[in-house]
Amino acid sequence: MAKLITLFKLLPKAHQLALTLLSLFTLVILMLPSEDALASKQTPTNTKANIDFTEDDLLFARSNPSPLALEARQADSVDADMDTFGNQDLLLNSVQAQIRAKKQQLRAADDDQKNVEYFEVVNGDTLGGLFSRAGLSAKDVFDIANLPLAKKNLLKIIPGEEIAITKSPEGELSEVSYRIDKVSTLVISKNDSGYVEKINTKEIEIRSQYVSAKIKSNFWNAAADAGLSANHIMQLANIFAWDVDFALDLRRNDHFSLIVEQEFADGEFLRNGNILAAEFVNQGERHTAVRYSDGEYYSEAGNSLRKAFLRSPVDFKYVSSNFNPRRLHPVTGQVKAHRGVDYVAAVGTPIKSAGRGKVIEAGYNQFNGNYVFIRHNGTYTTKYLHLTKRNVSRGDSVKQGQIIGTLGRTGRVTGAHLHYEFIVNGVHRNPRTVSLPKSDPIARSEKQKFQRLSQDLMAKLKQNQQVQLASN
């Protein structure tokens, strides 16, 4: 036996591997039961040896000795080899696994050999200019530029963006990669028939974040200091716009808390999502909001937060003149009822329709300047005076929040402002204090589903509030 092993070690490596594999297969065949033995057994046994080698696999194994073959060469005896390999199925499965692993290693090494370069788009760059810097041929540029997805995305490249060019070891173009955004990447690859393009999209992960703040000076600063984005600040203000006057009603120590969506891809922050739930305490009065699947916000009990009318039709700095039936007119000096509210803001500030309705008047005169009157139904009418310009005409239908004009100082005024009137059944009412009709609550068919969502979100809000209170 010792002489055989010595002779085996003197053989070339390829011969050693071939003999090893031949011995192993011979051993397997000898160990297989005969047909008679198979026929005599009552219970079927596993006689399949998982022999699914192809001719290419055997050629691959001979030219790329696996760790299994190297272990066989170093064995002191055939008995030691048998102890190592175990039964026939384990033996063959192990050989196959080693071959597959070796192939994967070679593929990975082949990828490492590819030449990948990154080219940044500079001012004045065109796709052709960038590809020329990358050493691509004019035909490559032409073929790629005429692909549908490439034409839509690559022809709009801007300075600062990056394109990855991958070449084979022979220097031929094999792939072009362009990150469209944080989620989508355009990949153009070359095969035998030409170029193939596709967009790879990352899976988006939705996370929720708890945010809270107490107002010290103003709402905007408190929300920004708490980490809310400008979009979320405006979204929160719009949610409670029907119940809270953010310019006049806020007080020091008013506070709010909310749960917001955030989107991530591969652990990278993408963008802010919707506010899922919120609580706003204004002058001791608690307001709640829960976002439902219809995109609308309801109180935790299911009542709609959206009123039929906005509390104020403009984002203003302050009120220069309140509703006052016995006001002294600032221009004439005579007592004349001020039947609306004057909101001061910069010239050009958008003016929104307080509710859905139809424009019954839109024009200009020396007293009102540019004006728009809107009838919302048989009960309610709103008026907007002193506009710089009008965006609607008589007879137009408008939606709540639609921009109907811009703030100005036309007509008889002392400064730029919007004069806003709210009329109920022909009687002028104070726009800041009149009770506004509410929209419909959550549908009865959705009530139970909404309540489960509301209870879950409000419980999360309360839990986070308690944790924060305990940490302080």
C-alpha positions in Angstrom: 0.0 0.0 0.0 2.9 2.4 0.8 4.4 1.7 -2.6 1.1 2.5 -4.3 0.8 5.7 -2.5 4.4 6.7 -3.3 3.8 5.9 -7.0 0.5 7.9 -6.9 2.3 10.9 -5.6 4.8 10.7 -8.5 2.1 11.0 -11.1 1.2 14.4 -12.7 -1.5 16.3 -10.9 -4.1 15.8 -13.7 -3.5 12.0 -13.6 -3.8 12.0 -9.8 -7.2 13.7 -10.0 -8.4 11.4 -12.8 -7.4 8.3 -10.8 -9.0 9.7 -7.7 -12.4 10.4 -9.5 -12.2 7.0 -11.2 -11.6 5.2 -7.9 -14.5 7.1 -6.3 -17.0 6.2 -9.0 -15.9 2.6 -9.0 -16.4 2.5 -5.3 -19.9 3.9 -5.7 -20.9 1.4 -8.3 -19.6 -1.5 -6.2 -21.7 -0.2 -3.2 -24.9 0.0 -5.2 -27.3 -2.9 -4.5 -28.1 -5.5 -7.2 -31.4 -5.7 -9.0 -32.3 -8.8 -7.0 -31.6 -7.0 -3.7 -33.8 -4.2 -4.8 -36.6 -6.5 -5.8 -36.5 -8.3 -2.4 -37.0 -5.2 -0.3 -40.5 -4.3 0.9 -39.7 -0.6 1.5 -38.1 1.5 -1.3 -34.6 2.7 -0.6 -32.8 5.7 -1.9 -30.5 4.3 -4.6 -30.2 7.5 -6.5 -26.6 8.6 -6.2 -27.2 12.2 -7.4 -24.9 11.6 -10.3 -25.7 14.6 -12.5 -22.2 15.5 -13.7 -21.9 16.7 -17.2 -19.0 16.2 -19.5 -18.1 19.9 -19.0 -18.1 19.4 -15.2 -15.6 16.6 -15.5 -13.4 18.5 -17.8 -13.7 21.5 -15.5 -12.7 19.3 -12.5 -9.7 17.9 -14.2 -8.3 21.4 -15.1 -9.3 23.0 -11.8 -8.4 20.6 -8.9 -11.0 21.1 -6.1 -10.1 21.1 -2.4 -11.7 17.7 -2.2 -9.2 16.3 -4.7 -6.3 18.0 -2.9 -7.4 16.4 0.3 -7.4 13.0 -1.4 -3.8 13.3 -2.5 -2.6 14.0 1.0 -4.4 11.0 2.5 -2.2 8.3 4.0 -4.5 5.4 3.0 -7.7 4.5 1.2 -9.3 3.8 4.6 -8.6 7.4 5.7 -10.2 8.6 2.5 -13.3 6.6 3.2 -13.5 7.9 6.8 -13.4 11.5 5.4 -15.9 11.0 2.6 -18.5 8.9 4.3 -21.3 7.4 2.4 -21.9 7.6 -1.4 -24.5 10.4 -1.3 -22.4 12.7 0.8 -19.4 11.9 -1.4 -21.0 12.9 -4.7 -22.9 15.9 -3.2 -19.6 17.2 -1.8 -17.8 16.8 -5.1 -20.6 18.7 -6.9 -20.6 21.4 -4.3 -16.9 21.9 -4.7 -17.2 22.2 -8.5 -20.0 24.7 -8.2 -18.0 26.7 -5.6 -15.0 26.8 -7.9 -17.1 28.0 -10.8 -18.5 30.8 -8.7 -15.0 31.8 -7.6 -13.9 32.0 -11.2 -16.9 34.1 -12.2 -16.3 36.5 -9.4 -12.6 36.8 -10.4 -13.8 37.4 -13.9 -16.0 40.3 -12.7 -13.1 41.8 -10.8 -11.1 41.8 -14.0 -13.7 44.0 -15.7 -12.7 47.6 -16.0 -15.3 49.9 -14.4 -14.9 53.6 -14.7 -17.1 56.5 -13.4 -17.5 59.6 -15.5 -19.0 62.8 -14.0 -21.1 65.0 -16.2 -19.5 68.5 -16.4 -20.8 71.8 -17.7 -21.4 71.7 -21.4 -21.3 68.0 -21.5 -23.3 66.0 -24.0 -23.8 62.2 -24.0 -21.6 62.0 -27.1 -18.9 64.0 -25.4 -18.9 61.9 -22.2 -18.9 58.7 -24.2 -16.0 60.0 -26.3 -14.1 60.6 -23.0 -14.9 57.0 -22.1 -13.3 55.8 -25.3 -16.5 54.4 -26.8 -16.9 54.2 -30.6 -19.3 56.4 -32.6 -21.4 53.3 -33.3 -21.7 52.6 -29.6 -22.9 56.1 -29.0 -25.4 56.0 -31.8 -26.8 52.6 -30.9 -27.2 53.5 -27.2 -28.6 57.0 -27.8 -31.4 55.4 -29.9 -32.6 53.0 -27.3 -36.0 54.1 -25.9 -35.1 54.3 -22.2 -31.7 55.7 -22.9 -33.2 58.4 -25.1 -35.6 59.3 -22.4 -33.0 59.5 -19.6 -29.4 59.8 -20.8 -30.1 62.7 -23.2 -31.2 64.7 -20.1 -28.0 64.3 -18.1 -27.0 67.4 -16.0 -23.7 68.5 -14.5 -22.8 66.6 -11.3 -24.5 63.3 -12.4 -22.4 60.2 -12.9 -22.3 57.4 -15.5 -20.5 54.1 -15.0 -18.9 52.5 -18.0 -17.9 48.8 -17.7 -15.5 47.2 -20.2 -14.3 43.7 -20.7 -10.6 42.8 -20.2 -10.3 43.2 -24.0 -11.5 46.8 -23.7 -14.9 46.3 -25.3 -18.0 48.0 -23.8 -20.1 45.6 -21.8 -22.3 47.8 -19.7 -23.5 51.4 -19.1 -25.1 52.3 -15.8 -26.8 55.6 -14.9 -28.6 56.3 -11.6 -31.8 58.0 -12.5 -32.7 58.7 -8.9 -32.2 57.2 -5.5 -34.4 54.3 -6.4 -34.0 53.6 -10.1 -30.9 52.8 -12.1 -30.8 52.5 -15.9 -28.6 49.6 -17.0 -27.6 49.0 -20.6 -25.8 45.8 -21.4 -24.3 44.4 -24.5 -24.9 40.9 -25.8 -24.5 39.0 -29.1 -27.5 40.6 -30.7 -26.8 44.2 -29.5 -27.7 46.3 -26.6 -30.4 45.5 -24.0 -31.7 48.1 -21.5 -33.6 47.8 -18.3 -34.3 49.8 -15.1 -33.4 48.3 -11.8 -35.6 49.5 -9.0 -34.7 49.2 -5.3 -37.3 48.1 -2.8 -38.6 50.9 -0.8 -38.9 50.5 3.0 -41.5 52.6 4.9 -40.6 53.6 8.4 -42.4 55.8 10.9 -41.0 58.6 13.0 -42.3 60.3 16.1 -41.9 64.1 16.4 -43.1 66.5 19.1 -42.5 70.1 20.0 -43.7 72.9 22.3 -44.3 76.4 20.9 -42.1 79.0 22.5 -42.1 81.9 20.0 -43.9 80.7 16.9 -45.2 77.5 15.2 -42.7 77.4 12.3 -39.6 77.6 14.5 -40.9 75.0 17.0 -41.6 72.6 14.1 -38.3 73.2 12.4 -36.3 72.8 15.6 -38.1 69.5 16.1 -36.7 68.3 12.8 -39.8 68.6 10.6 -39.2 69.5 6.9 -40.9 72.6 5.4 -43.3 70.2 3.6 -44.3 68.5 6.8 -44.7 71.9 8.6 -47.1 73.1 5.9 -48.9 69.7 5.8 -49.5 69.9 9.6 -50.8 73.4 9.4 -53.1 72.5 6.5 -54.5 69.5 8.5 -55.6 71.7 11.4 -56.3 74.8 9.3 -60.1 74.5 9.8 -59.8 74.5 13.6 -56.6 76.5 14.4 -55.7 80.0 13.2 -51.9 79.6 13.0 -51.4 83.4 12.8 -53.6 84.5 15.7 -54.7 81.6 17.9 -51.4 80.1 18.9 -50.1 80.6 22.4 -46.8 79.9 24.2 -46.7 76.3 25.5 -49.2 75.1 22.9 -47.8 71.7 21.8 -48.1 69.1 19.1 -46.9 65.6 18.3 -47.2 63.4 15.2 -46.1 60.2 13.5 -44.8 60.7 10.0 -43.8 58.3 7.2 -40.2 58.2 5.8 -39.0 56.2 2.8 -35.7 54.4 2.7 -33.9 52.2 0.1 -31.0 50.0 1.1 -30.8 52.0 4.4 -30.6 55.3 2.5 -33.1 58.0 3.3 -35.2 58.9 0.2 -37.9 61.3 1.1 -40.6 62.2 3.7 -44.0 60.7 3.4 -47.4 61.6 4.8 -48.3 62.5 8.3 -50.1 59.4 9.6 -51.5 60.8 12.9 -51.2 64.0 14.8 -52.3 65.7 18.0 -52.3 69.5 18.5 -53.2 71.2 21.8 -54.1 74.8 21.3 -55.1 77.0 24.3 -55.9 73.8 26.2 -58.1 72.4 23.5 -57.0 69.0 22.0 -57.3 68.4 18.3 -56.5 65.0 16.7 -56.0 63.8 13.1 -55.7 60.4 11.6 -55.0 59.8 7.9 -57.2 57.2 6.3 -56.8 55.2 3.0 -58.9 57.8 1.1 -56.1 60.4 1.7 -58.4 62.5 4.0 -57.8 63.3 7.7 -60.4 62.6 10.4 -60.5 63.1 14.1 -59.7 60.1 16.2 -63.5 59.5 16.5 -63.9 59.6 12.7 -65.2 63.1 12.1 -63.9 64.9 9.1 -61.3 67.6 9.8 -62.1 69.3 6.5 -64.8 72.0 6.8 -66.8 73.3 4.0 -64.8 76.5 4.2 -61.2 77.5 5.0 -60.9 79.6 8.1 -58.8 82.1 6.2 -58.3 82.3 2.4 -54.7 83.6 2.5 -51.4 82.9 4.3 -51.1 86.3 6.1 -48.7 88.1 8.4 -51.3 89.8 10.6 -54.8 91.2 10.7 -54.9 95.0 10.3 -58.6 95.4 10.8 -61.1 93.0 12.4 -64.8 92.6 11.8 -66.4 95.8 13.4 -69.9 97.1 12.7 -68.9 100.6 14.1 -65.4 101.0 12.7 -64.0 104.5 11.9 -63.0 104.4 8.2 -59.2 105.1 7.9 -59.6 107.1 4.7 -62.9 109.0 5.1 -62.8 109.4 8.9 -66.5 108.5 9.0 -68.1 105.7 11.0 -68.7 102.9 8.6 -69.2 99.2 9.4 -66.2 97.0 8.6 -68.0 93.9 7.5 -65.0 91.8 6.9 -61.4 91.1 8.0 -58.3 92.7 6.5 -55.4 90.3 6.2 -52.0 91.9 5.6 -49.4 90.0 3.5 -46.9 90.7 0.7 -48.2 91.9 -2.7 -48.7 88.9 -4.9 -49.5 86.4 -2.1 -52.0 83.8 -3.5 -55.6 84.2 -2.6 -57.6 80.9 -2.2 -61.3 80.2 -2.6 -62.6 79.5 0.9 -64.9 76.8 -0.5 -66.3 75.1 -3.5 -68.6 77.3 -5.5 -69.3 79.5 -8.5 -68.0 83.0 -9.3 -70.9 85.4 -9.4 -68.9 88.6 -9.8 -65.3 89.3 -10.9 -64.3 92.9 -11.9 -62.9 96.2 -10.9 -64.2 99.5 -9.4 -62.6 102.5 -7.6 -63.6 101.3 -4.1 -63.0 97.5 -4.2 -60.2 97.5 -6.8 -60.0 94.0 -8.3 -62.6 91.8 -6.6 -64.1 88.3 -6.8 -67.5 87.2 -5.3 -68.2 83.5 -4.9 -71.6 81.9 -4.1 -71.1 78.5 -2.5 -74.7 77.5 -2.2 -78.0 79.2 -1.2 -76.7 80.0 2.2 -73.0 81.1 1.9 -71.2 83.7 -0.2 -67.6 85.0 0.2 -66.0 88.2 -1.2 -62.4 89.0 -1.9 -61.3 92.7 -2.5 -58.3 94.8 -3.5 -56.6 92.0 -5.5 -53.6 92.8 -7.7 -54.9 90.4 -10.3 -57.8 88.0 -10.8 -57.4 84.4 -12.0 -61.1 83.7 -12.5 -64.0 85.1 -14.4 -67.7 85.4 -13.8 -69.4 82.0 -14.2 -66.3 79.9 -13.4 -66.7 77.0 -11.0 -64.0 76.9 -8.3 -62.7 74.3 -5.8 -61.8 74.8 -2.2 -58.2 76.1 -2.0 -58.1 77.1 -5.7 -56.1 80.2 -6.4 -58.5 82.9 -7.5 -56.1 85.9 -7.5 -53.2 87.6 -5.7 -53.2 90.0 -2.9 -52.7 93.7 -3.7 -53.6 97.3 -3.0 -56.1 98.3 -5.7 -59.1 100.4 -4.9 -59.6 102.7 -1.9 -56.9 101.3 0.5 -54.1 102.6 2.7 -51.8 99.6 2.2 -51.6 96.2 0.6 -54.1 93.7 2.1 -57.0 91.3 1.4 -60.5 92.4 2.5 -62.4 89.2 3.1 -66.2 89.0 3.8 -68.2 85.9 4.8 -72.0 86.2 4.3 -74.6 83.7 5.7 -78.2 84.0 4.4 -77.4 87.6 3.3 -76.0 88.7 6.6 -72.3 89.5 7.1 -70.7 87.4 9.8 -67.2 87.6 11.3 -65.0 85.2 9.2 -62.8 84.5 12.2 -65.5 83.4 14.6 -68.4 82.1 12.5 -69.2 78.4 12.9 -68.1 76.6 9.8 -70.1 73.7 8.5 -68.2 70.4 8.5 -67.8 67.8 5.8 -69.2 64.3 6.1 -67.6 61.9 8.7 -66.0 58.6 7.8 -68.4 56.3 5.9 -70.4 53.9 8.0 -69.1 51.0 6.0 -65.5 52.0 6.9 -66.1 52.9 10.5 -64.8 49.7 12.1 -61.7 49.6 9.9 -61.0 53.2 10.7 -61.5 52.8 14.4 -58.9 50.0 14.5 -56.4 52.2 12.6 -57.2 55.2 14.8 -56.8 53.3 18.1 -53.5 51.8 16.9 -52.0 55.2 15.8 -53.2 57.1 18.8 -51.8 54.4 21.1 -48.4 54.8 19.4 -48.6 58.6 19.9 -49.5 58.2 23.6 -46.7 55.6 24.1 -44.1 57.9 22.6 -45.3 60.8 24.6 -45.0 58.8 27.8 -41.5 57.7 26.9 -40.4 61.2 26.1 -41.9 62.5 29.4 -40.1 59.8 31.3 -36.8 60.7 29.6 -37.2 64.3 30.6 
